[in-house]
């Protein structure tokens, strides 16, 4: 059970990183289009 929750926590962290990268790319393209 401890291993299960640890695996689930790792998956959640990976998901947060994907959102951060997605937002970063969106902001990057937005600033490039503004220039």
N, C-alpha and C positions, 0 to 999 in steps of 0.2 A: 504493500500500500504506500509506503514512503517513496519507493522507486517510481510508482505511478504518478504521484503528485509532483515529484521532481521532474519527471518527463513532461508533464502537463505545463509546469511553470516555464520550462525551457521553450516550449512551443509558443507560449504566450509572449515571451520576450522576443522571439524571432518575428512574431507578428507585429509587435510594436516597432521593431527595426525597419520592417517593410513599409510601414506607414510613414516613418521619418524620412526614408529614402524617397518615397513617392511625393511627399510634401516638398522636400528639397529640390527634386527635379521640376516640379510644378513652378516653384518660386524662381528657379534658375531660368526656365524658359520664359517666364513672365518678364523678368528683368531684361532678358536679351531682346524681347519683342518691344520693350519700352524704349530701348536705346535707339 
